[in-house]
Amino acid sequence: KIKNQAYLAVKDHYTFDFLELADEHSEYELEQALIKNVRQFLLEMGNNYTFVGNQYKLVVEDNEYKIDLLLYHRSLQCLVAIDLKIGEFAPEHKKKKKFYLTVLNETVKLPHENPAIGIIICKTKKRTVVEYSLKTTQMPIGIATYNTSDTLPEAYKSLLPTAENISQK
């Protein structure tokens, strides 16, 4: 049930046009810009999210791991761990996300809360790679893309009618 709810809580694409980032930027620059503009970031994510922290530290057997952004979804009553990737989604991103979710569920989640949700926000993704990567996981993980301008990404332009087609109808 929580896996299906997680899919509804994660958008397929986010527009971070309020960041004023150059097309070429690092994951650190993306994270810092989102933190600086946390109010707009939360609005873009949806109206049920609250900010918990960035570079949220998890310690497992003296090893330190950091989640880029940790949010809380009020309606689903669960933690939401976000990884930011400036490139294309790769299957190994899911492996790392599953580890983070397991640690959050075992060490951070409160007894009344639902299992944590993972979101990997990448610059681009290939649908088939995402489908194969998530096919066997039972954990609620969503893969989304982002852009830093309000123009429609090229991949979506072919899916929508042109302005000319709309005006004709």
C-alpha positions in Angstrom: 0.0 0.0 0.0 2.7 2.5 0.9 4.6 1.7 -2.3 1.5 2.7 -4.4 1.0 5.8 -2.3 4.7 6.7 -2.8 4.2 6.6 -6.5 1.4 9.1 -6.2 3.6 11.4 -4.0 6.4 11.6 -6.4 6.1 13.6 -9.6 7.7 12.4 -12.8 9.4 15.8 -13.4 10.3 18.9 -11.4 11.0 22.4 -12.6 13.5 24.3 -10.5 13.4 27.5 -12.5 13.7 29.6 -9.3 17.3 28.4 -8.8 18.9 30.5 -11.5 21.6 27.8 -12.0 23.7 27.5 -15.2 22.9 24.5 -17.4 26.2 23.0 -16.2 26.3 22.7 -12.4 27.5 20.3 -9.8 25.3 18.2 -7.4 26.7 20.4 -4.6 25.6 23.6 -6.4 22.1 22.1 -7.0 21.7 21.1 -3.4 22.9 24.5 -2.1 20.5 26.3 -4.4 17.6 24.2 -3.3 18.4 24.8 0.4 18.7 28.5 -0.2 15.3 28.4 -1.9 13.7 25.8 0.4 10.3 27.4 0.3 10.0 27.3 -3.5 11.5 23.8 -3.5 8.9 22.5 -1.1 6.1 24.1 -3.2 7.5 22.4 -6.3 7.6 19.1 -4.5 4.0 19.4 -3.3 2.1 20.8 -0.4 2.5 17.9 2.0 6.3 18.0 2.5 8.3 19.5 5.4 12.0 20.0 5.4 14.1 17.8 7.8 17.6 18.5 6.7 20.3 18.3 4.1 23.4 16.1 4.1 21.5 14.1 6.7 24.0 11.9 8.5 23.5 8.2 8.9 26.1 6.2 10.9 26.5 2.4 10.4 29.3 0.6 12.1 31.4 3.7 12.3 30.9 4.5 8.6 29.2 7.8 7.8 26.7 8.2 5.0 24.8 11.3 4.0 21.4 11.7 2.4 21.3 14.8 0.1 17.9 16.0 1.3 15.6 14.5 3.9 11.9 15.6 3.9 8.8 14.4 5.7 5.5 13.7 4.0 2.7 14.7 6.4 -0.1 12.8 4.7 1.8 9.6 4.2 3.5 10.1 7.6 6.9 9.0 6.4 10.4 10.2 5.8 11.4 11.0 2.2 15.1 10.6 1.3 16.1 12.5 -1.9 19.3 11.9 -3.8 20.3 14.6 -6.4 22.0 13.5 -9.6 23.1 16.0 -12.2 23.4 13.2 -14.9 21.4 10.4 -16.2 19.8 7.8 -13.9 21.9 4.6 -13.5 20.8 1.3 -11.9 23.5 1.7 -9.1 21.6 4.7 -7.8 18.8 2.4 -6.7 21.2 0.2 -4.8 22.4 3.1 -2.7 18.9 4.4 -2.2 17.7 1.0 -0.9 20.5 1.0 1.6 19.6 4.5 2.9 15.9 3.5 3.2 16.7 0.4 5.1 18.9 2.4 7.6 16.2 5.1 7.9 13.5 2.5 8.6 15.6 0.6 11.2 17.2 3.6 13.0 15.3 6.8 12.4 11.7 6.0 11.7 9.4 6.3 14.6 7.0 3.4 15.5 3.9 5.1 14.3 5.4 6.2 11.0 5.2 4.4 7.6 8.3 3.1 5.9 10.5 5.8 4.2 10.2 6.7 0.6 13.2 7.3 -1.7 13.3 9.8 -4.6 16.2 10.0 -7.0 16.0 13.3 -8.9 18.2 13.1 -12.1 18.8 15.4 -15.0 17.6 12.6 -17.4 16.4 9.0 -17.3 15.7 6.2 -19.8 12.3 4.7 -19.2 13.3 1.1 -19.8 16.4 1.4 -17.5 14.2 2.7 -14.8 11.6 0.0 -15.2 14.2 -2.8 -15.1 15.9 -1.2 -12.1 12.8 -0.9 -10.0 11.0 -4.1 -11.2 12.3 -6.3 -8.3 12.4 -3.8 -5.5 9.7 -3.9 -2.8 10.8 -0.5 -1.5 9.0 2.7 -2.5 11.5 4.4 -4.7 10.6 7.0 -7.4 12.8 8.3 -10.2 12.2 11.8 -11.3 13.9 14.2 -13.7 14.4 18.0 -13.2 15.3 21.0 -15.3 16.2 24.5 -14.2 14.1 26.5 -16.7 10.4 26.6 -17.3 10.8 25.5 -20.9 9.5 22.0 -21.7 12.2 19.3 -21.9 12.9 18.0 -25.4 11.7 14.5 -24.4 8.2 15.8 -23.6 7.8 18.1 -26.6 7.0 15.2 -28.9 4.3 13.9 -26.5 2.3 17.1 -26.6 0.5 18.9 -29.4 2.1 22.0 -30.9 0.6 25.4 -30.2 -0.5 25.4 -33.9 -2.5 22.1 -33.4 -4.1 23.5 -30.2 -5.2 26.7 -31.9 -6.7 24.8 -34.8 -8.9 22.7 -32.5 
